[in-house]
Amino acid sequence: MTELTNLTVAEIRDGVAAGTFSAREVASAFNAAVEAGRALNAYIVETPELALAAADAADAARASGDLKPLSGVPIGMKDLFCTAGVQTTAASHILEGFTPPYESTVSGKLWAAGAGMLGKLNLDQFAMGSSNETSAFGKVISPWRDASGKDLAPGGSSGGSSSAISARLCPAATGTDTGGSIRQPAAFTGISGIKPTYGRCSRWGIVAFASSLDQAGAMARTVKDNAILLETMAGFDAKDSTSLDLPVPQWEANLSSDLRGKKIGIPKEYRPDGLNAEIAALWDQGIAWLKDAGAEVVEVSLPHTQYALPTYYIIAPAEASSNLARYDGVRYGQRVLPDGAGLQDMYAATRAAGFGDEVKRRIMIGTYVLSAGYYDAYYTQACKVRTLISRDFEAAWETCDLLLTPTAPSAAFPLGEKQEDPLAMYLNDVFTVPASLAGLPAMAVPGALNSAGLPLGLQIIGKALDEQGVLNAALALEERAGFTARPEKWW
């Protein structure tokens, strides 16, 4: 039998249904892998008992002929999703020990579909970061290695998810994407990940970073697995005012790599001077692959791309400064109360002790751009530029159906290399932020290994609500790339 932890979501689902192996065997294998892989620090909380309970329910359901869509599939849950009875921290000390009495809509949908939880996955604190080094519970390490042997970043903020999937510590996981936090870590670790259209997945019960940008999505090793997971996660939720009241398409059933009749746009602004030569070569190869799948390739222009990153790093911190004001030590989470302190002193002491440096940095930036003297100069202007960026995409859709770009400007870098230079770290989002600002679906797929033996990814961006088009183009790339590389086990 194939090693159970090397099976995809589809293979686990179908194998359990056919009786090839039991769901308990699968859960036990992944529980053992999670325990053996602790050196990667991918999980903040392990829940082997929950994975086994869901597996037993799946085996009973098979015996009674009442299997659910994800029966027998254990997954990892990014620790930004509230899980009833299981600690949810957002990787911050300020929420350490917080056990929600309620379930997020997305995680609730997954459990109702029969999935089991292996544990809560590590992330950059409050989803703020691109390397998973800002977690209060320690940095996550990528399972990949280059010749230097240094620990590499798994990407961020969903670095726990990407590391765990790549290392076979779970077959799939949830992620959240605010400016690229699903796609960039997927590219760094040789897996796939999709950010759906803003509003496709409910944000209710997800710890908020930037409310107009945050979107839950799926991460897995194959395009098909992402389609399976996303189909369960998506759907209207009356508890979320930004949720789209639309039926969920059958993305898995409608997967097709035949792109005849489709036009793929290549944005010229995404090929700046100094673009990494290996990434540029993979991009050219991706163009050839999509042509081979029947697509017509055209050049398009997104003229406001150069303003996307500064726009994002005004809007996202502004929304974060508002959202994180709720963490004051009064109602839940950590409380620091110095002797003789008043209410304001408690607020200050709690936040100073509970928030990490990157969170404090973004709160300060956000508070500054929202202040009376600078609101119009910064935040209002950023909102206007965001509209222009969205209009660029709308103009592009007049001549093409999808866009193909690189996912990240480099392969995974050593941990610590960019930590002292926030601007260098922020540049990791240069290719992913525009789609987030426009609320568009986008997906990363692995394409090749670079000369150092590290994964490089390609990104497909689609029209609003065209997740099917994105998944189909990604499938065409996946089939032609034939990416099967996996990290050597060193942990």
C-alpha positions as CSV (number, residue, x, y, z in Angstrom):
1,M,0.0,0.0,0.0
2,T,1.2,3.5,-0.8
3,E,2.4,5.3,2.4
4,L,-0.9,6.8,3.7
5,T,0.6,10.2,4.5
6,N,1.7,10.5,0.8
7,L,-1.9,10.2,-0.4
8,T,-3.9,13.2,-1.7
9,V,-7.3,14.3,-0.3
10,A,-9.0,12.7,-3.3
11,E,-7.1,9.4,-2.8
12,I,-7.9,9.4,0.9
13,R,-11.6,10.1,0.3
14,D,-11.9,7.5,-2.4
15,G,-9.8,4.9,-0.6
16,V,-11.9,5.2,2.6
17,A,-15.1,4.9,0.5
18,A,-13.8,1.8,-1.3
19,G,-12.6,0.2,1.9
20,T,-9.0,0.1,0.7
21,F,-8.0,1.3,4.2
22,S,-9.9,2.6,7.2
23,A,-10.2,6.3,8.1
24,R,-8.6,5.4,11.5
25,E,-5.5,4.1,9.8
26,V,-5.2,7.3,7.9
27,A,-5.7,9.5,11.0
28,S,-3.3,7.4,13.0
29,A,-0.6,7.7,10.3
30,F,-1.0,11.5,10.1
31,N,-1.0,11.8,13.9
32,A,2.3,9.9,14.0
33,A,3.7,12.2,11.3
34,V,2.6,15.3,13.2
35,E,4.4,14.0,16.3
36,A,7.5,13.1,14.3
37,G,7.6,16.5,12.5
38,R,7.6,18.7,15.6
39,A,11.0,20.1,14.7
40,L,9.3,22.1,11.9
41,N,7.1,23.9,14.5
42,A,4.1,23.8,12.0
43,Y,1.5,23.1,14.7
44,I,0.7,25.3,17.7
45,V,-1.8,22.8,19.1
46,E,-2.1,19.1,18.2
47,T,-5.5,17.4,18.4
48,P,-4.9,13.8,17.7
49,E,-8.0,12.8,19.6
50,L,-10.3,14.9,17.4
51,A,-8.7,13.4,14.2
52,L,-9.4,9.9,15.5
53,A,-12.9,10.7,16.6
54,A,-13.7,12.0,13.1
55,A,-12.1,8.9,11.6
56,D,-14.2,6.6,13.7
57,A,-17.3,8.5,12.6
58,A,-16.2,8.1,9.0
59,D,-15.6,4.3,9.4
60,A,-19.1,4.0,11.0
61,A,-20.6,6.1,8.2
62,R,-19.0,3.8,5.6
63,A,-20.5,0.8,7.3
64,S,-23.9,2.4,7.3
65,G,-23.6,3.8,3.7
66,D,-23.8,7.4,4.9
67,L,-20.4,8.8,3.9
68,K,-20.0,12.6,3.7
69,P,-17.9,14.5,1.1
70,L,-14.8,14.6,3.3
71,S,-15.3,11.5,5.4
72,G,-11.9,10.1,6.4
73,V,-9.9,13.2,5.5
74,P,-7.9,14.7,8.3
75,I,-6.7,18.3,7.8
76,G,-4.8,21.1,9.5
77,M,-6.6,24.3,10.6
78,K,-4.7,27.6,10.5
79,D,-4.8,29.0,14.0
80,L,-6.7,32.1,12.8
81,F,-10.0,30.1,12.6
82,C,-11.9,29.9,15.9
83,T,-12.5,26.3,16.9
84,A,-15.0,25.5,19.7
85,G,-13.2,24.0,22.7
86,V,-9.7,24.3,21.1
87,Q,-7.3,27.1,21.8
88,T,-7.2,29.8,19.1
89,T,-4.3,32.3,19.4
90,A,-3.7,33.9,16.0
91,A,-0.1,33.1,17.0
92,S,-0.1,35.9,19.5
93,H,0.5,35.9,23.3
94,I,-2.4,38.4,23.7
95,L,-4.8,35.5,22.8
96,E,-2.8,32.7,24.4
97,G,-5.2,30.5,26.4
98,F,-8.3,31.8,24.6
99,T,-10.7,28.8,23.9
100,P,-13.6,29.9,21.8
101,P,-17.1,28.6,22.7
102,Y,-18.1,28.8,19.1
103,E,-16.9,27.5,15.7
104,S,-15.9,29.6,12.7
105,T,-18.3,29.1,9.7
106,V,-15.5,27.7,7.5
107,S,-14.2,25.2,10.0
108,G,-17.8,24.2,10.9
109,K,-18.5,23.4,7.3
110,L,-15.4,21.2,7.1
111,W,-16.3,19.3,10.2
112,A,-19.9,18.9,9.0
113,A,-18.6,17.4,5.8
114,G,-16.7,14.7,7.7
115,A,-13.2,16.2,7.9
116,G,-11.1,15.7,11.1
117,M,-8.7,18.1,12.7
118,L,-5.1,17.2,13.2
119,G,-4.3,20.4,15.0
120,K,-4.1,24.2,14.8
121,L,-1.3,25.4,12.5
122,N,1.2,28.1,13.2
123,L,1.3,31.4,11.3
124,D,2.7,34.9,11.4
125,Q,1.1,36.7,14.3
126,F,-2.3,38.0,13.4
127,A,-1.4,36.9,9.8
128,M,1.1,39.8,9.6
129,G,4.2,38.6,7.8
130,S,5.7,36.8,4.8
131,S,8.1,34.3,6.5
132,N,6.3,32.9,9.5
133,E,8.9,34.4,11.8
134,T,6.6,36.8,13.7
135,S,4.7,34.0,15.6
136,A,4.8,34.3,19.4
137,F,5.1,30.5,19.4
138,G,8.3,30.4,17.4
139,K,9.2,30.4,13.7
140,V,8.0,27.7,11.4
141,I,10.7,26.0,9.3
142,S,10.3,24.9,5.8
143,P,10.9,21.2,5.1
144,W,13.0,22.1,2.1
145,R,16.8,22.6,2.2
146,D,19.3,24.1,-0.2
147,A,23.0,23.5,-0.4
148,S,23.7,25.9,2.5
149,G,21.7,23.8,4.9
150,K,20.2,26.9,6.5
151,D,16.6,26.8,7.8
152,L,14.4,28.3,5.1
153,A,11.2,30.3,5.4
154,P,8.0,28.5,4.5
155,G,6.4,31.8,3.5
156,G,3.7,33.6,5.4
157,S,1.4,34.2,6.9
158,S,0.1,30.6,6.2
159,G,3.6,29.1,6.8
160,G,2.4,26.4,9.2
161,S,-0.1,25.3,6.6
162,S,2.4,25.2,3.7
163,S,5.2,23.5,5.8
164,A,2.8,20.9,7.1
165,I,1.4,20.0,3.7
166,S,4.8,19.9,2.0
167,A,6.2,17.7,4.8
168,R,3.2,15.4,4.7
169,L,2.1,16.3,8.2
170,C,-1.4,16.8,6.7
171,P,-2.9,16.3,3.3
172,A,-4.5,19.7,3.1
173,A,-5.1,22.7,5.3
174,T,-7.0,26.0,5.5
175,G,-5.3,29.2,4.9
176,T,-6.2,32.9,4.9
177,D,-5.0,35.4,2.2
178,T,-4.9,39.1,2.9
179,G,-2.1,40.1,0.4
180,G,-0.8,36.8,-0.7
181,S,-0.7,34.7,2.5
182,I,-1.9,31.5,0.8
183,R,-0.2,31.9,-2.6
184,Q,3.4,33.0,-1.5
185,P,3.9,30.2,1.0
186,A,2.5,27.7,-1.5
187,A,5.1,28.8,-4.0
188,F,7.9,28.5,-1.4
189,T,7.1,24.9,-0.4
190,G,6.0,23.4,-3.7
191,I,2.3,23.0,-3.1
192,S,-0.9,24.6,-4.5
193,G,-3.2,27.2,-2.9
194,I,-6.2,29.2,-3.9
195,K,-7.6,32.5,-2.7
196,P,-11.2,32.7,-3.9
197,T,-13.2,35.8,-4.8
198,Y,-13.6,38.1,-1.8
199,G,-16.9,37.0,-0.1
200,R,-16.9,33.4,-1.4
201,C,-15.9,32.1,2.1
202,S,-17.4,33.5,5.3
203,R,-15.0,35.5,7.5
204,W,-17.2,34.9,10.5
205,G,-15.1,33.3,13.3
206,I,-11.8,34.2,11.6
207,V,-9.6,36.5,13.7
208,A,-9.6,39.7,11.7
209,F,-6.5,41.4,10.2
210,A,-7.8,43.7,7.4
211,S,-11.5,43.1,6.9
212,S,-11.8,44.3,3.3
213,L,-8.9,42.0,2.2
214,D,-9.0,38.9,4.4
215,Q,-10.3,35.8,2.6
216,A,-10.2,32.1,3.6
217,G,-8.9,29.6,1.1
218,A,-7.6,26.1,0.6
219,M,-4.1,24.7,0.4
220,A,-3.1,21.2,-0.7
221,R,-0.7,19.4,-3.0
222,T,-2.9,19.2,-6.1
223,V,-5.3,21.5,-7.9
224,K,-8.1,18.8,-7.5
225,D,-7.6,18.7,-3.8
226,N,-8.0,22.5,-3.6
227,A,-11.2,22.3,-5.6
228,I,-12.6,19.6,-3.2
229,L,-11.7,21.6,-0.1
230,L,-12.9,24.9,-1.4
231,E,-16.2,23.5,-2.4
232,T,-16.9,22.6,1.2
233,M,-15.5,25.9,2.6
234,A,-17.5,28.3,0.4
235,G,-21.1,29.4,0.6
236,F,-23.3,32.2,1.9
237,D,-23.3,33.0,5.6
238,A,-25.8,35.5,7.0
239,K,-23.5,36.2,9.9
240,D,-21.0,37.8,7.5
241,S,-22.2,41.0,5.9
242,T,-19.6,40.6,3.1
243,S,-20.6,37.0,2.3
244,L,-21.8,36.5,-1.3
245,D,-25.3,35.0,-1.5
246,L,-24.5,32.7,-4.4
247,P,-24.7,29.0,-5.0
248,V,-21.3,27.1,-4.8
249,P,-20.3,25.7,-8.2
250,Q,-19.2,22.1,-8.6
251,W,-15.6,23.0,-9.1
252,E,-14.2,19.4,-8.8
253,A,-16.7,17.9,-11.2
254,N,-16.1,20.7,-13.8
255,L,-12.3,20.5,-13.7
256,S,-10.8,20.5,-17.2
257,S,-7.4,21.3,-18.5
258,D,-8.7,22.0,-22.0
259,L,-8.1,25.8,-22.5
260,R,-9.2,26.1,-26.1
261,G,-11.1,29.3,-26.6
262,K,-9.5,30.9,-23.6
263,K,-7.2,34.0,-23.7
264,I,-4.4,34.3,-21.2
265,G,-3.1,37.8,-20.4
266,I,0.5,38.4,-19.6
267,P,0.8,41.8,-17.7
268,K,3.9,43.6,-18.9
269,E,4.2,45.4,-15.6
270,Y,4.9,42.1,-13.8
271,R,8.3,41.8,-15.6
272,P,10.3,44.6,-13.9
273,D,14.0,45.2,-14.5
274,G,16.0,42.8,-12.4
275,L,13.3,40.0,-12.3
276,N,15.0,36.8,-11.1
277,A,16.2,35.0,-14.3
278,E,14.9,31.6,-13.1
279,I,11.5,33.0,-12.3
280,A,11.4,34.7,-15.7
281,A,12.3,31.5,-17.4
282,L,9.6,29.6,-15.5
283,W,7.1,32.3,-16.5
284,D,8.0,31.8,-20.2
285,Q,7.7,28.1,-19.8
286,G,4.2,28.6,-18.2
287,I,3.2,30.6,-21.2
288,A,4.3,27.7,-23.5
289,W,2.4,25.2,-21.3
290,L,-0.9,27.2,-21.5
291,K,-0.5,27.5,-25.3
292,D,-0.1,23.8,-25.4
293,A,-3.4,23.5,-23.5
294,G,-5.1,25.4,-26.3
295,A,-5.1,28.9,-24.9
296,E,-4.2,32.1,-26.8
297,V,-1.7,34.3,-25.1
298,V,-1.9,38.1,-25.3
299,E,0.0,40.9,-23.6
300,V,-2.0,43.2,-21.3
301,S,-1.3,46.3,-19.3
302,L,-2.1,46.9,-15.6
303,P,-0.6,50.4,-15.4
304,H,-1.2,51.0,-11.7
305,T,0.6,47.9,-10.6
306,Q,3.5,49.9,-9.3
307,Y,1.3,51.5,-6.7
308,A,-0.3,48.3,-5.4
309,L,2.3,47.5,-2.7
310,P,2.3,51.0,-1.1
311,T,-1.5,51.1,-1.4
312,Y,-1.8,47.7,0.4
313,Y,0.6,48.8,3.2
314,I,-1.6,51.8,3.9
315,I,-5.0,50.1,3.8
316,A,-4.1,46.9,5.5
317,P,-2.5,48.5,8.6
318,A,-5.3,51.0,8.8
319,E,-7.9,48.3,9.1
320,A,-5.6,46.3,11.4
321,S,-5.3,49.2,13.8
322,S,-9.1,49.3,14.0
323,N,-9.6,45.6,14.3
324,L,-6.9,45.0,16.9
325,A,-8.3,47.8,19.2
326,R,-10.5,45.1,20.7
327,Y,-7.6,43.4,22.4
328,D,-7.4,45.5,25.6
329,G,-7.2,42.9,28.4
330,V,-10.8,43.5,29.5
331,R,-12.9,40.8,27.9
332,Y,-10.7,37.9,26.9
333,G,-7.1,36.9,26.3
334,Q,-4.1,38.2,28.2
335,R,-4.3,40.9,30.9
336,V,-1.4,42.7,32.4
337,L,-2.3,44.8,35.4
338,P,0.7,46.5,37.1
339,D,0.3,47.4,40.7
340,G,-1.7,50.6,41.1
341,A,-2.4,50.8,37.4
342,G,-5.5,52.5,36.0
343,L,-7.5,51.5,33.0
344,Q,-5.3,53.2,30.4
345,D,-2.2,51.7,32.1
346,M,-3.7,48.3,31.8
347,Y,-4.5,48.8,28.1
348,A,-0.9,49.9,27.5
349,A,0.7,47.2,29.5
350,T,-1.4,44.4,28.0
351,R,-0.8,45.5,24.5
352,A,2.9,46.0,25.0
353,A,3.3,42.5,26.4
354,G,0.8,40.7,24.1
355,F,1.6,42.1,20.7
356,G,4.8,41.3,18.7
357,D,7.0,43.9,17.0
358,E,5.5,43.5,13.5
359,V,1.9,43.8,14.9
360,K,2.9,46.9,16.8
361,R,4.6,48.4,13.7
362,R,1.4,47.9,11.6
363,I,-0.8,49.3,14.3
364,M,1.3,52.4,14.5
365,I,1.3,52.8,10.7
366,G,-2.4,52.3,10.6
367,T,-3.1,54.7,13.4
368,Y,-0.9,57.3,11.8
369,V,-2.6,57.1,8.3
370,L,-6.0,57.3,10.0
371,S,-5.2,60.3,12.2
372,A,-6.9,63.6,11.6
373,G,-4.0,65.3,9.9
374,Y,-3.1,62.5,7.5
375,Y,-6.4,60.6,6.8
376,D,-7.0,62.4,3.4
377,A,-3.3,62.4,2.4
378,Y,-2.8,58.7,2.9
379,Y,-5.8,56.5,3.6
380,T,-8.2,58.4,1.2
381,Q,-5.7,58.5,-1.5
382,A,-4.9,54.8,-1.1
383,C,-8.6,53.9,-1.4
384,K,-8.7,55.9,-4.7
385,V,-5.7,54.1,-6.0
386,R,-7.2,50.8,-5.0
387,T,-10.2,51.6,-7.3
388,L,-7.8,52.4,-10.1
389,I,-6.1,49.0,-9.7
390,S,-9.5,47.3,-9.8
391,R,-10.3,49.2,-13.0
392,D,-7.0,48.0,-14.5
393,F,-8.2,44.4,-14.1
394,E,-11.6,45.3,-15.5
395,A,-10.0,46.7,-18.6
396,A,-7.8,43.7,-19.0
397,W,-10.8,41.4,-19.0
398,E,-11.9,43.0,-22.2
399,T,-9.1,41.3,-24.0
400,C,-8.4,38.1,-21.9
401,D,-10.0,35.6,-19.6
402,L,-7.2,35.0,-17.1
403,L,-3.8,36.3,-16.2
404,L,-0.5,34.3,-15.8
405,T,2.2,35.8,-13.5
406,P,4.9,34.7,-11.2
407,T,3.8,34.1,-7.6
408,A,6.8,35.4,-5.7
409,P,9.9,37.4,-6.7
410,S,12.2,34.7,-5.3
411,A,12.4,31.2,-4.0
412,A,12.4,30.6,-0.2
413,F,15.0,32.6,1.6
414,P,16.9,31.7,4.8
415,L,15.1,32.5,8.1
416,G,16.4,35.7,9.5
417,E,17.6,37.1,6.2
418,K,14.9,39.7,5.8
419,Q,13.6,40.0,9.4
420,E,15.5,43.2,10.2
421,D,14.4,44.9,6.9
422,P,10.6,45.2,6.9
423,L,10.6,46.8,3.4
424,A,12.5,43.9,1.9
425,M,10.0,41.5,3.6
426,Y,7.0,43.5,2.2
427,L,8.4,43.1,-1.3
428,N,7.6,39.4,-1.2
429,D,4.0,40.4,-1.9
430,V,4.6,42.4,-5.0
431,F,2.9,39.9,-7.4
432,T,0.1,38.8,-5.1
433,V,-1.2,42.0,-3.6
434,P,-2.9,43.4,-6.7
435,A,-5.4,40.5,-6.9
436,S,-6.2,40.9,-3.2
437,L,-6.9,44.7,-3.6
438,A,-9.3,43.9,-6.4
439,G,-10.9,40.9,-4.6
440,L,-10.2,38.5,-7.4
441,P,-9.6,34.8,-7.3
442,A,-6.0,33.7,-7.7
443,M,-4.1,30.5,-7.3
444,A,-0.5,29.4,-7.0
445,V,0.8,26.2,-8.5
446,P,4.4,24.7,-8.4
447,G,6.2,24.8,-11.7
448,A,9.8,23.7,-11.2
449,L,12.8,23.7,-8.9
450,N,15.5,26.4,-9.2
451,S,19.2,25.7,-9.5
452,A,19.4,25.4,-5.7
453,G,16.7,22.7,-5.7
454,L,14.0,24.9,-4.3
455,P,10.4,25.2,-5.6
456,L,9.2,28.1,-7.8
457,G,5.5,28.8,-8.4
458,L,3.3,30.3,-11.0
459,Q,0.1,32.3,-10.3
460,I,-3.2,32.4,-12.2
461,I,-5.5,35.4,-11.6
462,G,-9.2,35.3,-12.8
463,K,-12.3,37.4,-13.1
464,A,-14.5,37.8,-10.0
465,L,-16.4,34.5,-9.3
466,D,-14.4,32.6,-12.0
467,E,-12.7,30.2,-9.6
468,Q,-13.5,27.5,-12.2
469,G,-11.4,29.2,-14.8
470,V,-8.6,29.7,-12.4
471,L,-8.7,26.0,-11.3
472,N,-8.8,24.8,-14.9
473,A,-5.8,26.9,-16.0
474,A,-3.9,25.8,-12.9
475,L,-4.7,22.2,-13.7
476,A,-3.3,22.7,-17.2
477,L,-0.1,24.0,-15.7
478,E,0.0,21.2,-13.1
479,E,-0.3,18.5,-15.7
480,R,2.4,19.9,-17.9
481,A,4.8,20.8,-15.2
482,G,4.6,17.3,-13.7
483,F,5.9,18.6,-10.4
484,T,6.4,15.7,-8.1
485,A,9.4,16.8,-6.1
486,R,9.2,16.6,-2.4
487,P,11.5,17.6,0.4
488,E,13.9,15.1,1.8
489,K,13.0,14.1,5.3
490,W,15.6,15.6,7.7
491,W,13.5,16.4,10.7
